[in-house]
Amino acid sequence: MNGEQFNRLEQLIVAFKEEMQTGFSSFKEEIRTDLGSFKEEMQADIGSFKEEIRADLGSFKDEMQAGFGSFKEEMRTDLGSFKEEMQAGFGSFKEEIRADLGSFKDEMQANFGDFKDEMQSNFGSFKGEVRADIGNFKEEIKADFRQQLGIQSEHFQDKLDLVVEGHEILRKEIREVREELCEKIKFVDFKIDAVAADLKAHRADTEVHRKVYKVKED
């Protein structure tokens, strides 16, 4: 092997090394880009899901407050009307019902007590129903969130498996290239040793011929 062939071989080895480095860098950038995109998609999906849950809870809260507010206003209106009617009737028939005021007062207190107890009972039932509905809604939201989280976890695990598989394939290819490159380097070393031996033999032969020529000249 002459010097030009050796330089050519050295250039091929350098070019092959640069090509491998460039390919590996490009693969790493693609993996980083895919992981970045997947991360952004996951964050966007989770953000959207959280916003939907907040919006639904806010709407449900507003509806409950509006309904309870309307119920309170109706009760206040009914009690106000009842009070006004009673005051008007009491003013008109004050003289007539003075003798029966005691018994009427007792009846009114008893009726108002029953009405109050009934209202408290109904309001307690209403509160219990609202709490039960809120509890069921929370459980449904938790179940849906767990399901979505499981789906996203499986999706992420699939992509992670692809990344691991890609790394294994790349590691295998790098190992094969390294072994092939070692074999080529050993072959080059062998050739260099052979050329060195040839040069050494040639130099020794040249030295012998120089001595023979010198003896003949003498």
MARZA-732655 format. One record per residue (C-alpha): residue number from 1; residue in one letter; chain; x, y, z. Coordinates in steps of 0.1 Angstrom, whole numbers. Example, Ala and Ser with C-alpha at 12.3 -4.5 7.8 and 13.67 -1.06 7.14 Angstrom:
@dopa 1; vomi A; tiba A; x 123; y -45; z 78
@dopa 2; vomi S; tiba A; x 137; y -11; z 71
END
This chain:
@dopa 1; vomi M; tiba A; x 0; y 0; z 0
@dopa 2; vomi N; tiba A; x 15; y 33; z -10
@dopa 3; vomi G; tiba A; x 11; y 67; z 8
@dopa 4; vomi E; tiba A; x -18; y 79; z -14
@dopa 5; vomi Q; tiba A; x -38; y 47; z -7
@dopa 6; vomi F; tiba A; x -32; y 51; z 30
@dopa 7; vomi N; tiba A; x -43; y 87; z 29
@dopa 8; vomi R; tiba A; x -74; y 77; z 10
@dopa 9; vomi L; tiba A; x -82; y 50; z 36
@dopa 10; vomi E; tiba A; x -77; y 75; z 64
@dopa 11; vomi Q; tiba A; x -101; y 100; z 47
@dopa 12; vomi L; tiba A; x -127; y 73; z 43
@dopa 13; vomi I; tiba A; x -125; y 64; z 80
@dopa 14; vomi V; tiba A; x -128; y 101; z 90
@dopa 15; vomi A; tiba A; x -158; y 106; z 67
@dopa 16; vomi F; tiba A; x -175; y 75; z 80
@dopa 17; vomi K; tiba A; x -170; y 87; z 116
@dopa 18; vomi E; tiba A; x -185; y 122; z 108
@dopa 19; vomi E; tiba A; x -214; y 106; z 90
@dopa 20; vomi M; tiba A; x -221; y 84; z 121
@dopa 21; vomi Q; tiba A; x -219; y 114; z 144
@dopa 22; vomi T; tiba A; x -242; y 135; z 122
@dopa 23; vomi G; tiba A; x -268; y 107; z 120
@dopa 24; vomi F; tiba A; x -268; y 101; z 158
@dopa 25; vomi S; tiba A; x -272; y 139; z 165
@dopa 26; vomi S; tiba A; x -301; y 140; z 141
@dopa 27; vomi F; tiba A; x -318; y 110; z 157
@dopa 28; vomi K; tiba A; x -313; y 126; z 192
@dopa 29; vomi E; tiba A; x -330; y 159; z 180
@dopa 30; vomi E; tiba A; x -359; y 139; z 165
@dopa 31; vomi I; tiba A; x -364; y 121; z 198
@dopa 32; vomi R; tiba A; x -363; y 154; z 218
@dopa 33; vomi T; tiba A; x -387; y 170; z 194
@dopa 34; vomi D; tiba A; x -412; y 141; z 197
@dopa 35; vomi L; tiba A; x -410; y 140; z 235
@dopa 36; vomi G; tiba A; x -415; y 178; z 236
@dopa 37; vomi S; tiba A; x -445; y 176; z 214
@dopa 38; vomi F; tiba A; x -460; y 148; z 234
@dopa 39; vomi K; tiba A; x -454; y 167; z 267
@dopa 40; vomi E; tiba A; x -471; y 198; z 252
@dopa 41; vomi E; tiba A; x -501; y 177; z 241
@dopa 42; vomi M; tiba A; x -504; y 161; z 275
@dopa 43; vomi Q; tiba A; x -503; y 195; z 292
@dopa 44; vomi A; tiba A; x -529; y 210; z 268
@dopa 45; vomi D; tiba A; x -552; y 180; z 273
@dopa 46; vomi I; tiba A; x -549; y 181; z 311
@dopa 47; vomi G; tiba A; x -554; y 219; z 311
@dopa 48; vomi S; tiba A; x -585; y 216; z 289
@dopa 49; vomi F; tiba A; x -599; y 189; z 311
@dopa 50; vomi K; tiba A; x -593; y 210; z 342
@dopa 51; vomi E; tiba A; x -610; y 240; z 327
@dopa 52; vomi E; tiba A; x -640; y 219; z 317
@dopa 53; vomi I; tiba A; x -643; y 206; z 352
@dopa 54; vomi R; tiba A; x -640; y 241; z 367
@dopa 55; vomi A; tiba A; x -666; y 255; z 343
@dopa 56; vomi D; tiba A; x -691; y 226; z 351
@dopa 57; vomi L; tiba A; x -686; y 230; z 388
@dopa 58; vomi G; tiba A; x -690; y 268; z 385
@dopa 59; vomi S; tiba A; x -722; y 264; z 365
@dopa 60; vomi F; tiba A; x -736; y 239; z 390
@dopa 61; vomi K; tiba A; x -727; y 262; z 419
@dopa 62; vomi D; tiba A; x -743; y 292; z 402
@dopa 63; vomi E; tiba A; x -775; y 272; z 395
@dopa 64; vomi M; tiba A; x -777; y 259; z 431
@dopa 65; vomi Q; tiba A; x -772; y 295; z 445
@dopa 66; vomi A; tiba A; x -797; y 309; z 421
@dopa 67; vomi G; tiba A; x -823; y 282; z 430
@dopa 68; vomi F; tiba A; x -817; y 287; z 467
@dopa 69; vomi G; tiba A; x -819; y 325; z 463
@dopa 70; vomi S; tiba A; x -852; y 322; z 445
@dopa 71; vomi F; tiba A; x -865; y 299; z 472
@dopa 72; vomi K; tiba A; x -856; y 323; z 499
@dopa 73; vomi E; tiba A; x -872; y 352; z 481
@dopa 74; vomi E; tiba A; x -904; y 333; z 476
@dopa 75; vomi M; tiba A; x -905; y 324; z 513
@dopa 76; vomi R; tiba A; x -899; y 360; z 523
@dopa 77; vomi T; tiba A; x -926; y 372; z 499
@dopa 78; vomi D; tiba A; x -951; y 347; z 512
@dopa 79; vomi L; tiba A; x -943; y 355; z 548
@dopa 80; vomi G; tiba A; x -946; y 392; z 540
@dopa 81; vomi S; tiba A; x -979; y 388; z 523
@dopa 82; vomi F; tiba A; x -992; y 366; z 551
@dopa 83; vomi K; tiba A; x -980; y 392; z 577
@dopa 84; vomi E; tiba A; x -997; y 420; z 558
@dopa 85; vomi E; tiba A; x -1030; y 401; z 555
@dopa 86; vomi M; tiba A; x -1030; y 392; z 591
@dopa 87; vomi Q; tiba A; x -1023; y 428; z 602
@dopa 88; vomi A; tiba A; x -1050; y 441; z 579
@dopa 89; vomi G; tiba A; x -1075; y 416; z 591
@dopa 90; vomi F; tiba A; x -1065; y 421; z 627
@dopa 91; vomi G; tiba A; x -1069; y 459; z 623
@dopa 92; vomi S; tiba A; x -1103; y 455; z 607
@dopa 93; vomi F; tiba A; x -1117; y 430; z 633
@dopa 94; vomi K; tiba A; x -1097; y 441; z 663
@dopa 95; vomi E; tiba A; x -1128; y 450; z 683
@dopa 96; vomi E; tiba A; x -1147; y 419; z 673
@dopa 97; vomi I; tiba A; x -1121; y 393; z 680
@dopa 98; vomi R; tiba A; x -1106; y 408; z 712
@dopa 99; vomi A; tiba A; x -1123; y 382; z 733
@dopa 100; vomi D; tiba A; x -1110; y 354; z 711
@dopa 101; vomi L; tiba A; x -1075; y 369; z 708
@dopa 102; vomi G; tiba A; x -1059; y 345; z 733
@dopa 103; vomi S; tiba A; x -1071; y 313; z 716
@dopa 104; vomi F; tiba A; x -1064; y 327; z 682
@dopa 105; vomi K; tiba A; x -1029; y 336; z 693
@dopa 106; vomi D; tiba A; x -1023; y 300; z 705
@dopa 107; vomi E; tiba A; x -1037; y 286; z 673
@dopa 108; vomi M; tiba A; x -1015; y 309; z 653
@dopa 109; vomi Q; tiba A; x -984; y 300; z 673
@dopa 110; vomi A; tiba A; x -992; y 263; z 670
@dopa 111; vomi N; tiba A; x -997; y 266; z 632
@dopa 112; vomi F; tiba A; x -966; y 287; z 628
@dopa 113; vomi G; tiba A; x -947; y 261; z 648
@dopa 114; vomi D; tiba A; x -959; y 233; z 626
@dopa 115; vomi F; tiba A; x -952; y 253; z 595
@dopa 116; vomi K; tiba A; x -917; y 261; z 608
@dopa 117; vomi D; tiba A; x -911; y 224; z 616
@dopa 118; vomi E; tiba A; x -923; y 214; z 582
@dopa 119; vomi M; tiba A; x -901; y 240; z 565
@dopa 120; vomi Q; tiba A; x -871; y 229; z 585
@dopa 121; vomi S; tiba A; x -878; y 193; z 576
@dopa 122; vomi N; tiba A; x -882; y 201; z 539
@dopa 123; vomi F; tiba A; x -851; y 223; z 539
@dopa 124; vomi G; tiba A; x -831; y 195; z 556
@dopa 125; vomi S; tiba A; x -843; y 170; z 530
@dopa 126; vomi F; tiba A; x -834; y 195; z 502
@dopa 127; vomi K; tiba A; x -799; y 199; z 517
@dopa 128; vomi G; tiba A; x -795; y 161; z 519
@dopa 129; vomi E; tiba A; x -805; y 157; z 483
@dopa 130; vomi V; tiba A; x -781; y 185; z 472
@dopa 131; vomi R; tiba A; x -753; y 169; z 492
@dopa 132; vomi A; tiba A; x -760; y 135; z 477
@dopa 133; vomi D; tiba A; x -761; y 150; z 442
@dopa 134; vomi I; tiba A; x -729; y 168; z 448
@dopa 135; vomi G; tiba A; x -713; y 136; z 461
@dopa 136; vomi N; tiba A; x -724; y 116; z 431
@dopa 137; vomi F; tiba A; x -712; y 143; z 408
@dopa 138; vomi K; tiba A; x -678; y 144; z 425
@dopa 139; vomi E; tiba A; x -675; y 106; z 422
@dopa 140; vomi E; tiba A; x -684; y 107; z 386
@dopa 141; vomi I; tiba A; x -658; y 134; z 380
@dopa 142; vomi K; tiba A; x -632; y 114; z 399
@dopa 143; vomi A; tiba A; x -640; y 82; z 379
@dopa 144; vomi D; tiba A; x -638; y 101; z 346
@dopa 145; vomi F; tiba A; x -605; y 117; z 356
@dopa 146; vomi R; tiba A; x -590; y 83; z 366
@dopa 147; vomi Q; tiba A; x -601; y 69; z 333
@dopa 148; vomi Q; tiba A; x -586; y 98; z 313
@dopa 149; vomi L; tiba A; x -554; y 95; z 334
@dopa 150; vomi G; tiba A; x -552; y 58; z 327
@dopa 151; vomi I; tiba A; x -556; y 64; z 290
@dopa 152; vomi Q; tiba A; x -530; y 91; z 289
@dopa 153; vomi S; tiba A; x -506; y 69; z 310
@dopa 154; vomi E; tiba A; x -510; y 41; z 285
@dopa 155; vomi H; tiba A; x -504; y 64; z 256
@dopa 156; vomi F; tiba A; x -473; y 78; z 273
@dopa 157; vomi Q; tiba A; x -460; y 43; z 281
@dopa 158; vomi D; tiba A; x -465; y 33; z 244
@dopa 159; vomi K; tiba A; x -444; y 63; z 233
@dopa 160; vomi L; tiba A; x -418; y 56; z 260
@dopa 161; vomi D; tiba A; x -416; y 20; z 248
@dopa 162; vomi L; tiba A; x -410; y 32; z 213
@dopa 163; vomi V; tiba A; x -382; y 55; z 225
@dopa 164; vomi V; tiba A; x -366; y 26; z 245
@dopa 165; vomi E; tiba A; x -369; y 4; z 214
@dopa 166; vomi G; tiba A; x -353; y 31; z 193
@dopa 167; vomi H; tiba A; x -324; y 34; z 218
@dopa 168; vomi E; tiba A; x -319; y -4; z 218
@dopa 169; vomi I; tiba A; x -318; y -5; z 179
@dopa 170; vomi L; tiba A; x -294; y 25; z 179
@dopa 171; vomi R; tiba A; x -272; y 9; z 205
@dopa 172; vomi K; tiba A; x -271; y -23; z 185
@dopa 173; vomi E; tiba A; x -262; y -5; z 153
@dopa 174; vomi I; tiba A; x -235; y 15; z 171
@dopa 175; vomi R; tiba A; x -221; y -17; z 185
@dopa 176; vomi E; tiba A; x -220; y -33; z 150
@dopa 177; vomi V; tiba A; x -204; y -3; z 135
@dopa 178; vomi R; tiba A; x -178; y -2; z 162
@dopa 179; vomi E; tiba A; x -170; y -38; z 157
@dopa 180; vomi E; tiba A; x -168; y -33; z 120
@dopa 181; vomi L; tiba A; x -146; y -2; z 125
@dopa 182; vomi C; tiba A; x -123; y -22; z 148
@dopa 183; vomi E; tiba A; x -119; y -49; z 123
@dopa 184; vomi K; tiba A; x -111; y -23; z 96
@dopa 185; vomi I; tiba A; x -86; y -6; z 119
@dopa 186; vomi K; tiba A; x -70; y -40; z 127
@dopa 187; vomi F; tiba A; x -68; y -47; z 90
@dopa 188; vomi V; tiba A; x -52; y -13; z 84
@dopa 189; vomi D; tiba A; x -27; y -19; z 113
@dopa 190; vomi F; tiba A; x -19; y -52; z 97
@dopa 191; vomi K; tiba A; x -13; y -36; z 63
@dopa 192; vomi I; tiba A; x 8; y -9; z 80
@dopa 193; vomi D; tiba A; x 29; y -35; z 97
@dopa 194; vomi A; tiba A; x 33; y -54; z 64
@dopa 195; vomi V; tiba A; x 44; y -22; z 46
@dopa 196; vomi A; tiba A; x 68; y -14; z 74
@dopa 197; vomi A; tiba A; x 82; y -49; z 72
@dopa 198; vomi D; tiba A; x 86; y -45; z 34
@dopa 199; vomi L; tiba A; x 103; y -11; z 39
@dopa 200; vomi K; tiba A; x 126; y -26; z 65
@dopa 201; vomi A; tiba A; x 135; y -55; z 42
@dopa 202; vomi H; tiba A; x 139; y -31; z 13
@dopa 203; vomi R; tiba A; x 162; y -9; z 34
@dopa 204; vomi A; tiba A; x 183; y -38; z 45
@dopa 205; vomi D; tiba A; x 186; y -51; z 9
@dopa 206; vomi T; tiba A; x 196; y -16; z -2
@dopa 207; vomi E; tiba A; x 223; y -14; z 25
@dopa 208; vomi V; tiba A; x 236; y -48; z 14
@dopa 209; vomi H; tiba A; x 238; y -36; z -22
@dopa 210; vomi R; tiba A; x 255; y -4; z -12
@dopa 211; vomi K; tiba A; x 282; y -25; z 6
@dopa 212; vomi V; tiba A; x 287; y -48; z -24
@dopa 213; vomi Y; tiba A; x 290; y -18; z -48
@dopa 214; vomi K; tiba A; x 315; y -2; z -25
@dopa 215; vomi V; tiba A; x 336; y -34; z -24
@dopa 216; vomi K; tiba A; x 335; y -36; z -62
@dopa 217; vomi E; tiba A; x 346; y 0; z -65
@dopa 218; vomi D; tiba A; x 376; y -6; z -42
END
